[in-house]
Amino acid sequence: MKKETEKLFKTYYVKNGYTHFIDVNYKEYIGFRFVQIKNEKNLSYETIIKRGGFSNASILTRIKNGKHAIQTDNLYKLCKGLGCKSSELLPF
């Protein structure tokens, strides 16, 4: 359940041909966008880890699940690994 004071951002996903809109916090939003960009570019976790310079996949799993408050250095690595700009990941 979301906190009353928590800022929510609208995002979407497609399932069974239908577009679903949901409100998520910023960590979940970045996780959704991470998965969307990864799938759009058909990238594997290994490719993102190698390109971004991550030491292992555990941080990517936490980001994907919206459980990680991403720091600037990891945001940079994630963008580098995905081959995208930070504005494509961030909701603001």
Residue pairs with C-beta under 8 A, 6 or more apart in sequence:
2 8
2 23
2 25
6 25
7 25
7 26
8 23
8 24
8 25
9 23
9 24
9 25
9 26
9 29
9 91
10 21
10 22
10 23
11 21
11 22
11 24
11 28
11 29
11 32
11 33
11 91
12 19
12 20
12 21
12 22
13 19
13 20
13 22
13 32
13 36
14 20
24 32
24 66
25 66
26 90
26 91
27 66
27 67
27 68
27 69
27 70
28 66
29 66
29 91
30 63
30 66
30 70
30 89
30 90
30 91
31 63
31 64
31 65
31 66
32 66
33 88
33 89
34 60
34 63
34 64
34 78
34 82
34 89
35 64
37 82
37 84
37 88
37 89
38 48
38 82
41 82
41 83
43 81
43 82
43 83
45 57
45 60
47 81
48 54
48 60
48 78
48 81
48 82
49 56
49 57
49 60
49 81
50 81
51 80
51 81
51 82
51 83
52 77
52 78
52 79
52 80
52 81
52 82
53 77
53 80
53 81
54 60
54 77
54 81
59 68
59 74
60 78
62 68
63 70
63 74
63 78
68 74
70 78
75 86
75 89
75 90
76 86
78 89
79 85
79 86
79 88
79 89
82 89
